[in-house]
Amino acid sequence: YVRVRLPLGKKHPAILVPQVAVQYDQLGAYLLVVDPKDHTVSHRNVTVGPTKGYSFVIEKGLTGNELVVTRGVLHAIPGQKVTPVFAKGSPKENSKGTTK
């Protein structure tokens, strides 16, 4: 037996989020996102698509400009203010803030 993957059309840009950032509750998948202006954590319901390596494709719920909580998810509480620490290799890593 062989597993085959066939591309069925044009490639479209996708929003990828590390699998560790995606949480689940009774309503489905969600992410914790940080508002870039006031650094407040909020709960965002998302539609998860296929996986790509260790990431999920997010089909609905994100625009691509959000800051997503990937570490310390259990300590990030919606409505709470946080200090963003950008992941190594992220686009924002070199622009401002610290890296981890």
N, C-alpha and C positions, 0 to 999 in steps of 0.2 A: 504494500500500500504506500501511496505517496500523497503528501499534502501539497496542494498547488494553490498559489495565490495569483489571480489574474487581474490586472488593472482594467477597469471597465469604463474608463472615460478620462476626461481631463483631471489633472491634479488641481486641487483647490487648497488655498492656504488654510491652515488649521491652527487652533489654539491648543497647545499641549501643556498639561499640568502634571507634575509628579504624582504618582499613584498615592503616595503617603499623605498628600494634601486633601484627597477626596474622602469625605466622611459620609456616613449613611444614617438616616433616621427613618421614621415611619412614612415620611413624605418622599423619600428617595435620596438621591445623592445631593450633597451640598459642599460648598467651600467656605472658608472664612477669608474674607477680603478686607484689606485695610484702605480706608479712604486716604488718598494722597494729600488732601488739604489739612485735615485735622487728626489724621492717624488713628481714627476710631475703627474698631473691628466690627464687621457686620456679617450676617449669615446670608449666603446666596445660594438658592436652589439652582442646580445645573442639570443638564442632560449629558450623560457620559456616553461617548461613542467607543470605537475600537481602541485597542492599546497600540502603542508604538514604543517598543522597548520597555522602559520602566515608567512610561507616561501614559495618561489617558488623553484622548482627543475630546475636547469639550465642544459639544454640538450646539448647545443653547445655554444662556445664562451669563456669559462673559463677552466683553467687547474686545478684549486683548490689551487694554490699558490699565487693568487693575493690578494691585499688589496682592498676591495670594500668600496666605500663611502656609508655610511648608514645614517649619520646625516649631515645636512648642504648641502644637494645635490644642492639646488638652489644657493649656494654661491661657490661651487666648479666649476671652469671654466677649460675646457680642455686646457692644456699647462701651467697652473699655478702651482707653487710649493706650497705644503701644509705641515703642520706638522701633521703626523698621530697621532690620539688618539684612542687607541684600546678599543673596546666595552667590557663591563664587561662580563666575561665568555668566551672571545675569546682565542684561543690557544696562541696568542702573548701577551696577557695581562700581564703575569708575566715575560716575557722575556726581553722586553725593551719598552720604551715609557711610557706614562701615560695612565691612564684608565679614562673612563667616562661612 
